[in-house]
Amino acid sequence: MGIAFSIYKQVSDQPELGKHWLHIKERLGIQTFQYAITAFLLMVINWGIESKKWQILTSHLQSITFWGALKSVMAGVSFTMLTPNRMGEFLGRVLYLPDGSRIRAATLTFLSSISQLLITLSAGVAGLLLLKYWAPQLRYETDGWNGLLVQVILYIAAASIVVSLLIYFNIGWLIRQIEKFPPFAKYAFYVHLIGEINYKELLKLIGLSTLRYGVFILQYLLIFQFFDIGISFEKIVACTAVMFLILAMLPTIALAELGIRGKVSLFVFGLFSTDSLEILVATAVIWFINIIFPAIVGSFLLLSIKLFRK
């Protein structure tokens, strides 16, 4: 409620609010829907890339088709709606695998997530450094930004990148070390699978994660263009990267994520634009395209599994 009130206050205090509402209505009424349609189609590419990552990972357990991987991923999205930071995603994904292999398959989601996190953190650090150069507010106590806080975020993100890289590219070695401890030996069977992923596959996951991240960025560029928000190309890219970085550090539940995402977007993009209403609406549209619509599709897929078993 506090976040919702804060957003309401920030938007309602915006000068010429009625003019901004009229601007949004005008944008909906002119021939610019190719931007929105393209952003929607990119959602399909986005989850298609994630499905390819899942297909690569599960090949060490069981060969599945791309369509099967896509259905697994969509089912996983629906489970993320009520779990912190989408931690429940594996629950939906493993439903399309045989009962005896589901626990082992669940561990594979760790590599998929960490590969995406590495790109998010790396791009976020680069974006934050660019914003520090472009916006003096980030270096001082002004406009809600705190110079010390920015430095703390940078150091935490940089440290997280180093730790994640060490874990990611040495996961096989770590698993073998864990297996040597008697208390964990009986559980080794369940985690041994992720130690079988080779360097070539790990690099391929990183490449696909980078491509997927590029799709996210392109969606923001298109939707911001659709709503005619006056921020330059390079600043939208940097702000989006910083927004993703902050969101990755915050504990959120997807169902309630819109409020937090909206607040962070106003906080970051507000450095370069006073169009608070347009920024908020654009963020909500992208959230619906990337999260809500796939979750609805995933829910129907889960329902079909249940009916099939009956």
Secondary structure, 3 states (H helix, E strand, C coil): CHHHHHHHHHHHCCCCHHHHHHHHHHHHHCCCHHHHHHHHHHHHHHHHHHHHHHHHHHCCCCCCCHHHHHHHHHHHHHHHCCCECCCCHHHHHHHHCCHHHHHHHHCHHHHHHHHHHHHHHHHHHHHHHHHHHHCHHHHCCECCECHHHHHHHHHHHHHHHHHHHHHHHCHHHHHHHHHCCHHHHCCHHHHHHHHHCCHHHHHHHHHHHHHHHHHHHHHHHHHHHHCCCCCCHHHHHHHHHHHHHHHHHCCCEHHHHHHHHHHHHHHHHCCCCCCHHHHHHHHHHHHHHHHHHHHHHHHHHHHHHHHHHC
